[in-house]
Amino acid sequence: MSYDVAVIGAGIQGVGVAQAAAAAGYSVVIFEKNAPASGTSCKSSKLIHGGLRYLESGQFKLVYECLNERKLLLKNAPDLVELKPFFIPVYKDTSRSALKIQIGLNMYKALTGFDKSGQFKKIPRSDWSALDGLNTNQLKAVFQYWDAQTDDAKLTKAVLRSAQTLGAELFCPAEIVSCEQENKSWNITFNREGGDSHLTAKVVVNASGPWVNGVLNRINPDFEKNPVDLVKGSHIVVPEKTHGGIYYLEAPLDKRAVFVMPWEEQTMIGTTEKAFNGDPDDVQASDEEISYLLETASFYFPKFSQYNKNNLTNSFAGLRVLPGGGDNAFSKARDTIIHEDKLNSPGLISLYGGKLTAYRATAQQVLDKILPSLPSRTAVADTKDLPLS
């Protein structure tokens, strides 16, 4: 069997690349060792958003890109991606003043192109009682703006189905054993149904998320690896629903952003940012993180003080892949790193990190990089217009 493009990993980034390559007319195969959307792509905060907080660290290009992709997803996946009201409460001791938040929301609005989804307002004091029992002690202001929510696993599977409709093939479960480059092509050995199988591809895209460098250890010739930090983001789910919308809160302990949001008739609270050094297959929310999230939620909503680690509906954790180095997780760039080693391993791309919201834009960037290694094909679709359901 021979393909134009082989994609390793059926998370949102991998299936996004598969969809883009198949839409461009290429033959595509996807390898997934467990199940589609079984890793980080089912353990996010479920948000399709520009990333308001990234304005604070100057990541304007990323925010603009994500807001544009949000607009496309609202159009192409209306039953999977829905605008929701977001609320930002400002207290006497909140680290960001009401003026600073208003400036940020105005910038956010401008980056949407002054679209109606970029509108925001200040909630009058007379309406604070409708905000799910939000603590009003020393509350100075509440802002409401719009962003979107999705089911990350369902969205990933919808993109996968779109890629398959365009001709992409999925091998699952199938784990890469080795990739050997020979005569401008890649010989791929993979384990499937208890035995090894073989195929060739002109290009390999390693979209295996936190396993990215582990996969590179199975590739010959050696591929230059990027140093990375794995950062764990944990969430909890409590059996009580918030009705007003999604609350964008500041954790009292360390001033980090934490969301409290309705989720399947319950409430999801997250996320954390903890360095992770273990096996990505074994990641889970720690007792410390669960306590941190419950304390944050209870500070703003006293009704959540009845919950502890023993009466939660669920807890889960995923891993972000961030550039290695000494900076704290908040200040590190969240752009996807599309890494290639043209000298030693032409035709091989590795993806480091990536935003759920911007998966389609990232896939188009990957496609642009692999085109020189591929034959000419006739495009059959444009991912900007493909419906997802």
Secondary structure, DSSP 8 states (H G I E B T S, - for coil): -EEEEEEE--SHHHHHHHHHHHHTT--EEEE-SS-TT-SGGGSS--EE---GGGGTTT-HHHHHHHHHHHHHHHHH-TTTEEEEEEEEEEETT-SS-HHHHHHHHHHHHHHTTS-GGG--EE--GGGGGGSTT---TTEEEEEEEEEEEE-HHHHHHHHHHHHHHTT-EEE-S-EEEEEEEETTEEEEEEEETTEEEEEEEEEEEE--GGGHHHHHTTEES------EEEEEEEEEEESS---S-EEEEE-TTT--EEEEEEETTEEEEE---EEE-S-GGG----HHHHHHHHHHHHHH-GGGGG--TTS-SEEEEEEEEEE-SSS-GGGS--S-EEEE-TTTSTTEEEEE---STTHHHHHHHHHHHHGGGS--------TTS----
